[in-house]
Amino acid sequence: MLGVWTAVAVAGVGLAILIATIALTLIAVRPSMDQATADLLVQNSVDNLDLPTGGSGVAVDTSQSVVPELTPVADLQPAPEGEVHVVYAPDTGAPIARDYQAKYEVHLEVLENVCEIDAANGVKIDMWGYRVDGDSEVV
């Protein structure tokens, strides 16, 4: 009986190898696309996206660096008084109107609490967050 099962297994492996060979042969003989056609298809797809930059067919200037010229830390001036640098979500601060680099300090207090997720089942989780130093409200 063992000989029969061995013969069936060998036949199955042989059949699998035959199927794989035929599949690879069919894939290998498919006509391929030349590079110019591929580039044209990609460009047409990108142009159809109508993106606000780059997708309209306008060349993007890559001659300028996107890395800003940084001011040495010792030469930075303090940011103007009243400029908001940190807020709690979902609020956002007012846009910063200055056009120069500046330094500022933000003092944060790190918070750790155990918060209840599902009171009925007693499910709790450790949560981490922050608040601006001096604030008393926990958000």
Residue pairs with C-beta under 8 A, 6 or more apart in sequence:
46 54
46 55
47 55
47 56
47 57
49 55
50 56
53 60
54 60
70 101
71 100
71 101
73 103
76 101
76 102
76 103
77 100
77 102
77 103
78 102
78 103
78 104
79 85
79 98
79 102
79 103
79 104
80 98
80 102
83 96
83 98
83 104
84 93
84 94
85 93
85 104
85 106
86 93
86 106
86 108
86 132
87 93
88 131
88 139
106 132
107 132
107 133
107 134
108 130
108 131
108 132
108 133
109 130
109 131
109 132
109 133
109 135
110 128
110 129
110 130
111 127
111 128
111 129
111 130
111 131
111 138
112 126
112 127
112 128
113 126
113 127
113 129
113 138
114 124
114 125
114 126
114 127
115 124
115 125
115 127
116 123
116 124
117 123
117 124
117 125
129 138
129 139
131 137
131 138
131 139
